[in-house]
Every structure is written in structure tokens, then in C-alpha cells.
Amino acid sequence: MAEPSARAFDPTPYLVALAALLIGLVGAPFFANLPDDRLILARYAAQLRETGWLVFNQNERLLLMPAPLPMIAQAYLGAELTFALSLALGAACLYALGAAMALTRAFRLLAAGIFALGCPLWVGAGTPYPPMAALALLGLLLATRSAQRAAGVAFAAAALCGVEALLLVALMILYAAREGKAWRFLQTFAALFGMALLLLWLYYGNFWEGLLTFRRAAPLPVDSPSLPLLGLLIGAALVPWWQARQQPPVALLGAWIALYLGVLGGVFRLADGFAYAPVLPVAILLASQLFQRTPIASVLGIGVAVGASVIALNSAMTAQPSPSAPPLPSEARSVALPSKDALLLGVWRLDQRLIALDGTLQPVLRRFIERGDLNSALVFYAPDVLGLASAEDDWRYTDAFEALGYAPYQSERTFRREASIAPLRARGYAANKVFSPDLSLNSVFLGVPEGVKMPVARFELRWEVQRPASRPITVEIQLGEVSRRTELPATVFSAGDFKTYHALPVPPAPLQGFTTLRIRVIVNNGTLGEAVIENVDLRGITD
């Protein structure tokens, strides 16, 4: 009788993937829409799906999170299915990696089960970390099978889920070098990842500017079980790692855990447990070796799996704050609230521009805040609704607050702009005025109001400063017979080229033809100089 083939078909990995997929589909809806940073990713996905642009706000080319691949996946698959597929891929790869770690089928199933029920992954549904973990596992599996080029593809995809994956890539280069295949891995990874960076640069311009501006939110209470569970698994992984630390695969896994925890926890001090989900399967893989060697530890492993399931389900059923629409006028096209976290508690249309007054969503706003120019910030963005529930009152004391006609709306801390404005840079004029050896005005751009209801003209002034100012500077803008003064802190006029923005309420009558624009610079109540621009075109106002 013929012997059975050594390569007989094993359906177990597919069954593991199917089980994990079903678990993910059941659990994801409870977590995918929690009101935290994952809603930033969800808005990118919704914008791509509905408008064809991968942006947070329409007409605002910024990349706030280094996760373009999950954004694209969620746009066409949805957050729940993206998470479930990540669980399925990760569980199947973890089961296959168990063979390389000399685990029996029972303990490979145990490892896959703990992974599929792991609270950090569940709480991370809708974030980039589950797909990053799955793709990293796929890369590890391919590397153990000497498919270094394919591993480079997998890790390039993982790096497009988050820069945290680059830590493992650095270790993988060393691992591939041991087999003399580092060039294959590095060449493939660098080509794909470099091409992706080029595309991002062509699409967003300085795409890293948004990444450096964005700030993470504090973790939700539902995430609290993640870190203790990770600590338990990593503690169980220490014993088998120490015993087999000389073996390259084990050394790689241990180094990955240590480097990831050291950078994210020690350097960036991230407190949300789901951010550490990528090291969860690695810890499970090492801990499973301990479970297999020690019967008591195996009971502990089963307890961890059951406990993780209970924790996840209990957290899922806990009442969480759900996004709700604040009382705002339906016609509002732009909304400014004190922080990004406050914005995430609302339900917004995709055509609404969302502005965080702490500067965590807009690099331009952050630069205004850093140099102390809240007046220019308010004129530049001119939100239809300005919510100051927990913001500083400095926004109310700017000249722009009055000039733009903000009035209370339904509460003492919420304001609606009553003035009619137009887009900036509608019309540009050369000024070429030297006020002093240290201060010059190069050009002026004017936004003509769109309607006759409290019309306000907005100005963009482009300055050149040789030395930083040592005292406040007042800028007076006179359009025809109407004028307004704005005092700006000395910190606004730092050395270099920069812009300030100003608002000037103008009666409707003068806005029908041409007039003269005068811009005066005043220091210590003395006029430093005056720039005069003749025949400024004010035509085009509509009823």
C-alpha cells in the first residue's frame, strides 16, 4: 500500500482563518467607531469613497496619520471587514509560524485562538494596528520560508500601515543578512516603500508636515485591559526566549518586542494598549512554547485565551460615548472647536471643514499659534461656527473676532459668524514698500465679500523681516474712507518671510468700484510708514 504524501493538504490554517474572520466580524462593530483617533482614519476613508480624494477636509491636502493603506482598505471594505480580514490573515500566519517554533497542532491552535481573542487587537479595530500586525506576521512567515522578496513586499505594506513597522524592518535586514539574502529583502522593500513615499509626496506635497502636526488622543477607559494582558503574555514569553535566545528566529522575536516597547513606551510614552498590538502575536508565539513545555503553563494559556475573550466582550458591552451632532446651524461649512478630541465627539458632513483650535489638525494654524498670531488665524480660517467650550478666551479678544461679526449661538461659548466673506487671494497687488531696514511689505492679496450682509474684506499681507521685532507692531488698513487697526505681538514679526491676515468690515456702498488701499505700520504710536495702492478693484459683490 502506498504511503501517504508528506505534503498532504492540511485544511487547518484555512479553518483557523475562517474562525478568526467570523470572530472579527462579530466583535468589530463594538469597537470600530469609538470616538478617538480612529475616526480620523474613518473620515479619510469616507472622503476617498465619496469624493475620490484621500483627505480629512476637502481642499486641504494633508496626511495626518501615517496609515494610507488602512485608509484605502477601509474606504472600499469598511472598518469592520478590514479588521476581520486582518484577524484572519494574522491567525493563519501565526498558526503556520507555530510549526517553525516546534509547536504541536494543539498549541498552534491555542496561539491562534489567543490572537483572535486578544483584547489589544479587538480594541484596536478601526485603527491601523491590526492590519500592521497581520502583515508583519505574513512577512515573518515568508522570511522563515526563505522568500525574502515576498517578505519585502509584506513589510512594505506593513510600513504603509504605520511607521512602527519600520522597527521590525531594521531587524529583518539583519535576519536576512544571516542567510545572505539581505539584498533581496532590502531591494524589494526599498523599491516599493520608496515608490509609495514618492506617490505620497506628489499627492500631498510636504506630507510629513501633517504627520508632525497631529497629536494622539488619550486612551479611552475601554482600552485599560490591554496593557495588563500584554504584560502577562510578554512575561510568559521571557522564559522560552531566555532558554533559546541563541537561535536566530527566537532572538529576532525577542528583539522585536524589546525594541517596539522601548521606542513606543520608553521614547514616545504611548499609553493606549492597542498601539502595542503588533507585538501581541510575537509574545503569544514565544509564550506558547512555555505553555507546551509546562502543563501548568498550558492551563494558564487556556485561561488567558478565555480571559481575553471575556475582557473583550465585557468591554464591548460597556456603554461608550457615541458621536452626536452638536446644535449647529445646518448651513455651517466650517466648524472650529477647542481640540481634535472635541471634534471627534460630533457627527459631521464630509463637506464641512473641521478645525481644531489647538492646532492638531492644521499645520498653518499651529504656526499661527506658535508665533502668537491668533488674529491672523481667525481671519485665515474664518469658521462659520466657533466653539470655545474649553478654549482660551484669547480668541474672543482678537480684533478679528469683532471684525468678522461673531455673535452668540445657542450658548455663551458658541458663536456664529454673521459677516459675509470671500475666499482669500481673490485679487493680488504688489506693494514693494520698505518701512525700515528690517521690515518690508512685498504684496497684498484681497478677498472681496460675496454678499451685502455685513460684508467684510479680508487681506493677506506678505512681509519680509530682517531682524525680529522687539515691541508690538500695529497695522492699520484703510480701504477708501474705512479703516481699522490691529495690534500684533512682537513675536509675530520674527525674521524671515511670513504672512499676516486682517479683516475690515466695509459698508456695501463702497464695494462697487475702485478705491485706494493704504497700509500703515505704527510702532510706539508713531507711524513708521505707509504703503499706498491705487485703483483697488472692489467690484463683484453680489446680493
Secondary structure by P-SEA (a helix, b strand, c coil): ccccccccccaaaaaaaaaaaaaaaaccccccccccaaaaaaaaaaaaaccccccccccccccccccaaaaaaaacccaaaaaaaaaaaaaaaaaaacccccccaaaaaaaaaaaaacaaaaaacccccaaaaaaaaaaaaaaaacaaaaaaaaaaaaaaacccaaaaaaaaaaaaaaaccaaaaaaaaaaaaaaaaaaaaaacccccccccccccccccccccaaaaaaaaaaaaaaaaaaaccccaaaaaaaaaaaaaaaaaccccccccccccccaaaaaaaaaaaaaaacaaaaaaaaaaaaaaaaaaaaaaacccccbbbccccccccbbbcccaaaaaaccccccbbbbbccccccaaaaaaaaaccaaaaaaaccccbbbcccccccccccaaaaaacccccccccbbbbcccccccccbbbbccccccccbbbcbbbbbccccccbbbbbbbbbbbbcccccbbbbbbbbccccbbbbbbcccccccccbbbbbbbbbccccccbbbbbbbbbbccccccbbbbbcccccccccc
